[in-house]
Amino acid sequence: MLTFAKIIHVIGVIYVWLAGLFILINMVIILVNEGWVKIQEILSPFNVGNYIVTIITLAPGLGLVMWSDKIKKKIEESESNFKNE
């Protein structure tokens, strides 16, 4: 089960890195095509839609990382309970 948690963690970290790279590449493309003003418009603190889409993009990877941590904690708790008995 610990192997499963490690695999899930690695997949989650890879997903977060790829999603972050995707977001950065899109920002560079927007900068080249439409200029700095458009980047400022997109990253404006009042542009709530951008933050929602970014969270939706990163959520699966972050969810996998949190799930793997939960599995690891559960394994550690069950091992400590087994040793105490």
Chimera marker file (.cmm) of the C-alpha trace (Angstrom):
<marker_set name="trace">
<marker id="1" x="0.000" y="0.000" z="0.000" r="1" g="1" b="0" radius="0.5"/>
<marker id="2" x="2.944" y="2.309" z="0.624" r="1" g="1" b="0" radius="0.5"/>
<marker id="3" x="4.049" y="1.808" z="-2.982" r="1" g="1" b="0" radius="0.5"/>
<marker id="4" x="0.603" y="2.908" z="-4.131" r="1" g="1" b="0" radius="0.5"/>
<marker id="5" x="0.901" y="6.082" z="-2.036" r="1" g="1" b="0" radius="0.5"/>
<marker id="6" x="4.309" y="6.844" z="-3.532" r="1" g="1" b="0" radius="0.5"/>
<marker id="7" x="3.009" y="6.325" z="-7.078" r="1" g="1" b="0" radius="0.5"/>
<marker id="8" x="0.016" y="8.579" z="-6.417" r="1" g="1" b="0" radius="0.5"/>
<marker id="9" x="2.337" y="11.230" z="-4.948" r="1" g="1" b="0" radius="0.5"/>
<marker id="10" x="4.662" y="11.152" z="-7.964" r="1" g="1" b="0" radius="0.5"/>
<marker id="11" x="1.743" y="11.371" z="-10.404" r="1" g="1" b="0" radius="0.5"/>
<marker id="12" x="0.317" y="14.315" z="-8.436" r="1" g="1" b="0" radius="0.5"/>
<marker id="13" x="3.618" y="16.194" z="-8.390" r="1" g="1" b="0" radius="0.5"/>
<marker id="14" x="4.133" y="15.589" z="-12.116" r="1" g="1" b="0" radius="0.5"/>
<marker id="15" x="0.612" y="16.832" z="-12.809" r="1" g="1" b="0" radius="0.5"/>
<marker id="16" x="1.141" y="20.019" z="-10.779" r="1" g="1" b="0" radius="0.5"/>
<marker id="17" x="4.448" y="20.720" z="-12.555" r="1" g="1" b="0" radius="0.5"/>
<marker id="18" x="2.938" y="20.123" z="-15.998" r="1" g="1" b="0" radius="0.5"/>
<marker id="19" x="-0.106" y="22.260" z="-15.218" r="1" g="1" b="0" radius="0.5"/>
<marker id="20" x="2.118" y="25.050" z="-13.916" r="1" g="1" b="0" radius="0.5"/>
<marker id="21" x="4.292" y="24.810" z="-17.017" r="1" g="1" b="0" radius="0.5"/>
<marker id="22" x="1.156" y="24.930" z="-19.179" r="1" g="1" b="0" radius="0.5"/>
<marker id="23" x="0.008" y="28.104" z="-17.406" r="1" g="1" b="0" radius="0.5"/>
<marker id="24" x="3.434" y="29.744" z="-17.777" r="1" g="1" b="0" radius="0.5"/>
<marker id="25" x="3.676" y="28.847" z="-21.468" r="1" g="1" b="0" radius="0.5"/>
<marker id="26" x="0.244" y="30.345" z="-22.059" r="1" g="1" b="0" radius="0.5"/>
<marker id="27" x="1.304" y="33.540" z="-20.273" r="1" g="1" b="0" radius="0.5"/>
<marker id="28" x="4.370" y="33.801" z="-22.515" r="1" g="1" b="0" radius="0.5"/>
<marker id="29" x="2.232" y="33.242" z="-25.633" r="1" g="1" b="0" radius="0.5"/>
<marker id="30" x="-0.197" y="35.935" z="-24.500" r="1" g="1" b="0" radius="0.5"/>
<marker id="31" x="2.708" y="38.284" z="-23.758" r="1" g="1" b="0" radius="0.5"/>
<marker id="32" x="4.163" y="37.763" z="-27.236" r="1" g="1" b="0" radius="0.5"/>
<marker id="33" x="0.865" y="38.029" z="-29.103" r="1" g="1" b="0" radius="0.5"/>
<marker id="34" x="-1.044" y="40.663" z="-27.138" r="1" g="1" b="0" radius="0.5"/>
<marker id="35" x="1.498" y="42.451" z="-24.957" r="1" g="1" b="0" radius="0.5"/>
<marker id="36" x="2.146" y="43.336" z="-21.335" r="1" g="1" b="0" radius="0.5"/>
<marker id="37" x="-1.190" y="45.131" z="-20.872" r="1" g="1" b="0" radius="0.5"/>
<marker id="38" x="-3.108" y="41.902" z="-21.517" r="1" g="1" b="0" radius="0.5"/>
<marker id="39" x="-0.968" y="40.031" z="-18.958" r="1" g="1" b="0" radius="0.5"/>
<marker id="40" x="-1.729" y="42.742" z="-16.397" r="1" g="1" b="0" radius="0.5"/>
<marker id="41" x="-5.421" y="42.451" z="-17.232" r="1" g="1" b="0" radius="0.5"/>
<marker id="42" x="-5.391" y="38.662" z="-16.808" r="1" g="1" b="0" radius="0.5"/>
<marker id="43" x="-3.394" y="38.719" z="-13.546" r="1" g="1" b="0" radius="0.5"/>
<marker id="44" x="-5.396" y="41.571" z="-12.063" r="1" g="1" b="0" radius="0.5"/>
<marker id="45" x="-6.550" y="40.910" z="-8.480" r="1" g="1" b="0" radius="0.5"/>
<marker id="46" x="-10.079" y="41.751" z="-9.608" r="1" g="1" b="0" radius="0.5"/>
<marker id="47" x="-10.084" y="39.014" z="-12.265" r="1" g="1" b="0" radius="0.5"/>
<marker id="48" x="-11.621" y="36.299" z="-10.092" r="1" g="1" b="0" radius="0.5"/>
<marker id="49" x="-12.329" y="34.070" z="-13.079" r="1" g="1" b="0" radius="0.5"/>
<marker id="50" x="-8.615" y="33.625" z="-13.724" r="1" g="1" b="0" radius="0.5"/>
<marker id="51" x="-8.021" y="32.467" z="-10.157" r="1" g="1" b="0" radius="0.5"/>
<marker id="52" x="-10.932" y="30.029" z="-10.342" r="1" g="1" b="0" radius="0.5"/>
<marker id="53" x="-9.655" y="28.518" z="-13.600" r="1" g="1" b="0" radius="0.5"/>
<marker id="54" x="-6.124" y="28.258" z="-12.171" r="1" g="1" b="0" radius="0.5"/>
<marker id="55" x="-7.406" y="26.434" z="-9.092" r="1" g="1" b="0" radius="0.5"/>
<marker id="56" x="-9.486" y="24.096" z="-11.259" r="1" g="1" b="0" radius="0.5"/>
<marker id="57" x="-6.398" y="23.392" z="-13.380" r="1" g="1" b="0" radius="0.5"/>
<marker id="58" x="-4.162" y="22.599" z="-10.400" r="1" g="1" b="0" radius="0.5"/>
<marker id="59" x="-6.775" y="20.836" z="-8.229" r="1" g="1" b="0" radius="0.5"/>
<marker id="60" x="-6.395" y="17.253" z="-9.545" r="1" g="1" b="0" radius="0.5"/>
<marker id="61" x="-2.649" y="17.214" z="-8.906" r="1" g="1" b="0" radius="0.5"/>
<marker id="62" x="-2.982" y="18.807" z="-5.484" r="1" g="1" b="0" radius="0.5"/>
<marker id="63" x="-5.761" y="16.345" z="-4.671" r="1" g="1" b="0" radius="0.5"/>
<marker id="64" x="-3.526" y="13.397" z="-5.572" r="1" g="1" b="0" radius="0.5"/>
<marker id="65" x="-0.703" y="14.719" z="-3.382" r="1" g="1" b="0" radius="0.5"/>
<marker id="66" x="-3.077" y="15.213" z="-0.433" r="1" g="1" b="0" radius="0.5"/>
<marker id="67" x="-4.554" y="11.739" z="-0.996" r="1" g="1" b="0" radius="0.5"/>
<marker id="68" x="-1.097" y="10.143" z="-0.940" r="1" g="1" b="0" radius="0.5"/>
<marker id="69" x="-0.286" y="11.951" z="2.317" r="1" g="1" b="0" radius="0.5"/>
<marker id="70" x="-3.525" y="10.656" z="3.824" r="1" g="1" b="0" radius="0.5"/>
<marker id="71" x="-2.682" y="7.096" z="2.756" r="1" g="1" b="0" radius="0.5"/>
<marker id="72" x="0.809" y="7.395" z="4.264" r="1" g="1" b="0" radius="0.5"/>
<marker id="73" x="-0.601" y="8.668" z="7.576" r="1" g="1" b="0" radius="0.5"/>
<marker id="74" x="-3.110" y="5.825" z="7.666" r="1" g="1" b="0" radius="0.5"/>
<marker id="75" x="-0.340" y="3.283" z="7.086" r="1" g="1" b="0" radius="0.5"/>
<marker id="76" x="1.827" y="4.834" z="9.811" r="1" g="1" b="0" radius="0.5"/>
<marker id="77" x="-1.083" y="4.802" z="12.271" r="1" g="1" b="0" radius="0.5"/>
<marker id="78" x="-1.900" y="1.167" z="11.529" r="1" g="1" b="0" radius="0.5"/>
<marker id="79" x="1.780" y="0.184" z="11.917" r="1" g="1" b="0" radius="0.5"/>
<marker id="80" x="2.068" y="1.998" z="15.253" r="1" g="1" b="0" radius="0.5"/>
<marker id="81" x="-1.145" y="0.363" z="16.489" r="1" g="1" b="0" radius="0.5"/>
<marker id="82" x="0.180" y="-3.029" z="15.394" r="1" g="1" b="0" radius="0.5"/>
<marker id="83" x="3.452" y="-2.469" z="17.289" r="1" g="1" b="0" radius="0.5"/>
<marker id="84" x="1.617" y="-1.392" z="20.444" r="1" g="1" b="0" radius="0.5"/>
<marker id="85" x="-0.443" y="-4.574" z="20.576" r="1" g="1" b="0" radius="0.5"/>
<link id1="1" id2="2" r="1" g="1" b="0" radius="0.2"/>
<link id1="2" id2="3" r="1" g="1" b="0" radius="0.2"/>
<link id1="3" id2="4" r="1" g="1" b="0" radius="0.2"/>
<link id1="4" id2="5" r="1" g="1" b="0" radius="0.2"/>
<link id1="5" id2="6" r="1" g="1" b="0" radius="0.2"/>
<link id1="6" id2="7" r="1" g="1" b="0" radius="0.2"/>
<link id1="7" id2="8" r="1" g="1" b="0" radius="0.2"/>
<link id1="8" id2="9" r="1" g="1" b="0" radius="0.2"/>
<link id1="9" id2="10" r="1" g="1" b="0" radius="0.2"/>
<link id1="10" id2="11" r="1" g="1" b="0" radius="0.2"/>
<link id1="11" id2="12" r="1" g="1" b="0" radius="0.2"/>
<link id1="12" id2="13" r="1" g="1" b="0" radius="0.2"/>
<link id1="13" id2="14" r="1" g="1" b="0" radius="0.2"/>
<link id1="14" id2="15" r="1" g="1" b="0" radius="0.2"/>
<link id1="15" id2="16" r="1" g="1" b="0" radius="0.2"/>
<link id1="16" id2="17" r="1" g="1" b="0" radius="0.2"/>
<link id1="17" id2="18" r="1" g="1" b="0" radius="0.2"/>
<link id1="18" id2="19" r="1" g="1" b="0" radius="0.2"/>
<link id1="19" id2="20" r="1" g="1" b="0" radius="0.2"/>
<link id1="20" id2="21" r="1" g="1" b="0" radius="0.2"/>
<link id1="21" id2="22" r="1" g="1" b="0" radius="0.2"/>
<link id1="22" id2="23" r="1" g="1" b="0" radius="0.2"/>
<link id1="23" id2="24" r="1" g="1" b="0" radius="0.2"/>
<link id1="24" id2="25" r="1" g="1" b="0" radius="0.2"/>
<link id1="25" id2="26" r="1" g="1" b="0" radius="0.2"/>
<link id1="26" id2="27" r="1" g="1" b="0" radius="0.2"/>
<link id1="27" id2="28" r="1" g="1" b="0" radius="0.2"/>
<link id1="28" id2="29" r="1" g="1" b="0" radius="0.2"/>
<link id1="29" id2="30" r="1" g="1" b="0" radius="0.2"/>
<link id1="30" id2="31" r="1" g="1" b="0" radius="0.2"/>
<link id1="31" id2="32" r="1" g="1" b="0" radius="0.2"/>
<link id1="32" id2="33" r="1" g="1" b="0" radius="0.2"/>
<link id1="33" id2="34" r="1" g="1" b="0" radius="0.2"/>
<link id1="34" id2="35" r="1" g="1" b="0" radius="0.2"/>
<link id1="35" id2="36" r="1" g="1" b="0" radius="0.2"/>
<link id1="36" id2="37" r="1" g="1" b="0" radius="0.2"/>
<link id1="37" id2="38" r="1" g="1" b="0" radius="0.2"/>
<link id1="38" id2="39" r="1" g="1" b="0" radius="0.2"/>
<link id1="39" id2="40" r="1" g="1" b="0" radius="0.2"/>
<link id1="40" id2="41" r="1" g="1" b="0" radius="0.2"/>
<link id1="41" id2="42" r="1" g="1" b="0" radius="0.2"/>
<link id1="42" id2="43" r="1" g="1" b="0" radius="0.2"/>
<link id1="43" id2="44" r="1" g="1" b="0" radius="0.2"/>
<link id1="44" id2="45" r="1" g="1" b="0" radius="0.2"/>
<link id1="45" id2="46" r="1" g="1" b="0" radius="0.2"/>
<link id1="46" id2="47" r="1" g="1" b="0" radius="0.2"/>
<link id1="47" id2="48" r="1" g="1" b="0" radius="0.2"/>
<link id1="48" id2="49" r="1" g="1" b="0" radius="0.2"/>
<link id1="49" id2="50" r="1" g="1" b="0" radius="0.2"/>
<link id1="50" id2="51" r="1" g="1" b="0" radius="0.2"/>
<link id1="51" id2="52" r="1" g="1" b="0" radius="0.2"/>
<link id1="52" id2="53" r="1" g="1" b="0" radius="0.2"/>
<link id1="53" id2="54" r="1" g="1" b="0" radius="0.2"/>
<link id1="54" id2="55" r="1" g="1" b="0" radius="0.2"/>
<link id1="55" id2="56" r="1" g="1" b="0" radius="0.2"/>
<link id1="56" id2="57" r="1" g="1" b="0" radius="0.2"/>
<link id1="57" id2="58" r="1" g="1" b="0" radius="0.2"/>
<link id1="58" id2="59" r="1" g="1" b="0" radius="0.2"/>
<link id1="59" id2="60" r="1" g="1" b="0" radius="0.2"/>
<link id1="60" id2="61" r="1" g="1" b="0" radius="0.2"/>
<link id1="61" id2="62" r="1" g="1" b="0" radius="0.2"/>
<link id1="62" id2="63" r="1" g="1" b="0" radius="0.2"/>
<link id1="63" id2="64" r="1" g="1" b="0" radius="0.2"/>
<link id1="64" id2="65" r="1" g="1" b="0" radius="0.2"/>
<link id1="65" id2="66" r="1" g="1" b="0" radius="0.2"/>
<link id1="66" id2="67" r="1" g="1" b="0" radius="0.2"/>
<link id1="67" id2="68" r="1" g="1" b="0" radius="0.2"/>
<link id1="68" id2="69" r="1" g="1" b="0" radius="0.2"/>
<link id1="69" id2="70" r="1" g="1" b="0" radius="0.2"/>
<link id1="70" id2="71" r="1" g="1" b="0" radius="0.2"/>
<link id1="71" id2="72" r="1" g="1" b="0" radius="0.2"/>
<link id1="72" id2="73" r="1" g="1" b="0" radius="0.2"/>
<link id1="73" id2="74" r="1" g="1" b="0" radius="0.2"/>
<link id1="74" id2="75" r="1" g="1" b="0" radius="0.2"/>
<link id1="75" id2="76" r="1" g="1" b="0" radius="0.2"/>
<link id1="76" id2="77" r="1" g="1" b="0" radius="0.2"/>
<link id1="77" id2="78" r="1" g="1" b="0" radius="0.2"/>
<link id1="78" id2="79" r="1" g="1" b="0" radius="0.2"/>
<link id1="79" id2="80" r="1" g="1" b="0" radius="0.2"/>
<link id1="80" id2="81" r="1" g="1" b="0" radius="0.2"/>
<link id1="81" id2="82" r="1" g="1" b="0" radius="0.2"/>
<link id1="82" id2="83" r="1" g="1" b="0" radius="0.2"/>
<link id1="83" id2="84" r="1" g="1" b="0" radius="0.2"/>
<link id1="84" id2="85" r="1" g="1" b="0" radius="0.2"/>
</marker_set>
